[in-house]
Amino acid sequence: MSTRRKILLFLLVAVVVIQFIPVDRSAAPVQINDDIRSVANVPAEVSVLLEQACYDCHSNETNYPWYSRIAPVSWMLQNHIKEGREEMNFSVWASYPEKKQRHKMDESYELVGEGEMPLKGYTLMHAHARLSDAQRKTLTDWFMSQAGKSGERMNEAHEEHSEHD
Ligand code: HEC
């Protein structure tokens, strides 16, 4: 066998072998009463956007696409999901103190406004998670309303609002 063939064969075997390394896809069972959709005032259109663009990584209700079963993609994805849940998990919203909830809404306002969330690699593969400008605005307006009434942006929002009074 030529060296090139040996290398190819080795790679092929390696790809097959890594499929057997277990990936922990477990999630805590979903308690719908603790979900943000149960404890916060989430309008239907916002709820749909959160589910489509955030829930795969920021909840215990992850939908795994077929390619998420194939190593090494599966390792990367599971890592994003694990980190995403640790940072903010909409499924356990009721367990967050109010201050933390407001802070996470403020962070969401910023990250979604800047186009950093949902993660870019993810939207490449998930067309349903790509946000139009209008959808982005629906989300950021709602995040801001949930972030509370303090801070600079909130004052700006308040001033804008007063003009209409
Ligand atoms: C593909 C997985 C994925 C998706 C989808 C996703 N996120 Fe994230 N998110 C992450 C990961 C991983 C982190 C932690 C690392 C980082 O900040 O980049 C994170 C971090 C965050 C943080 C930072 C929390 C903090 O306090 O620092 C916020 C807020 C956030 N995401 C909001 C959202 C929102 C809102 C959506 C939906 C519009 C969303 N994310 C969609 C994976 C994801």
Residues whose N, C-alpha, C, O or C-beta is under 5 A from the ligand:
A	BS01	HEC	A53 C54 C57 H80 E83 G84 E87 M88 K104 E107 S108 L111 M117 P118 L119 Y122
